[in-house]
Amino acid sequence: MRVKELQPGVIDTAMLDADREHTELFAADIPARGIGRAEEIASAVCFLLSEEASYIAGVHLAVDGGFLA
C-alpha cells in the first residue's frame, strides 16, 4: 500500500476574493512568489498518482511555496 499526503498552501480560488487585501498581505510571507494556483496542486496530485511515483510511500508533500519550510 502506498500512502501519500498532499498539504496545499494558500491557493488562489474564489474563496480568497472576499478578502483580497488580507490575502495579498499574507502572500508577501510566502517565499516562492505569493499565492499558488490550482493547477500547481493538480500537477502534484497527478504526479503522486502516476507510475513515476510508484516507489514513493509515506510522504507528506507540501505544495505551499516554501511557507512552512
C-alpha positions as CSV (number, residue, x, y, z in Angstrom):
1,M,0.0,0.0,0.0
2,R,1.2,3.5,-0.9
3,V,0.1,6.3,1.4
4,K,0.8,9.8,0.3
5,E,-0.4,13.1,1.7
6,L,-0.6,16.5,-0.1
7,Q,-0.5,19.6,2.0
8,P,-1.6,22.6,-0.1
9,G,-0.7,26.1,0.9
10,V,-2.7,29.3,0.1
11,I,-4.3,28.7,-3.4
12,D,-5.9,31.4,-5.5
13,T,-9.6,30.4,-5.6
14,A,-12.9,32.2,-5.5
15,M,-12.9,31.8,-1.7
16,L,-10.0,34.3,-1.4
17,D,-11.8,37.0,-3.4
18,A,-13.8,38.0,-0.3
19,D,-10.7,39.3,1.5
20,R,-8.2,40.1,-1.3
21,E,-6.4,42.8,0.7
22,H,-5.7,40.4,3.6
23,T,-4.7,37.6,1.2
24,E,-2.1,39.8,-0.5
25,L,-0.6,40.7,2.8
26,F,-0.4,37.1,3.8
27,A,1.1,36.2,0.3
28,A,4.0,38.5,1.0
29,D,5.3,36.0,3.5
30,I,5.4,33.1,1.0
31,P,9.0,32.7,-0.2
32,A,8.2,31.3,-3.7
33,R,6.3,34.2,-5.1
34,G,3.0,34.5,-3.3
35,I,-0.3,32.7,-3.8
36,G,-0.3,29.3,-5.6
37,R,-2.6,28.3,-8.5
38,A,-5.0,25.3,-8.5
39,E,-3.1,23.9,-11.5
40,E,0.0,23.6,-9.3
41,I,-1.9,21.4,-6.8
42,A,-3.4,19.4,-9.6
43,S,0.1,18.7,-11.1
44,A,1.3,17.5,-7.7
45,V,-1.7,15.2,-7.3
46,C,-1.2,13.8,-10.8
47,F,2.4,13.1,-10.1
48,L,1.7,11.3,-6.8
49,L,-0.9,9.2,-8.6
50,S,1.3,8.4,-11.5
51,E,3.6,5.4,-12.1
52,E,6.5,7.8,-11.7
53,A,5.7,7.9,-8.0
54,S,5.1,4.2,-7.7
55,Y,8.1,3.7,-5.3
56,I,7.2,6.7,-3.1
57,A,5.4,5.9,0.1
58,G,4.7,7.6,3.4
59,V,5.4,11.1,2.1
60,H,3.9,14.4,3.1
61,L,4.2,16.7,0.1
62,A,3.8,20.4,1.0
63,V,2.8,22.4,-2.1
64,D,2.9,25.8,-0.3
65,G,5.6,27.9,-2.0
66,G,8.0,27.2,0.9
67,F,5.8,28.8,3.5
68,L,6.3,26.0,6.1
69,A,9.9,25.4,5.2
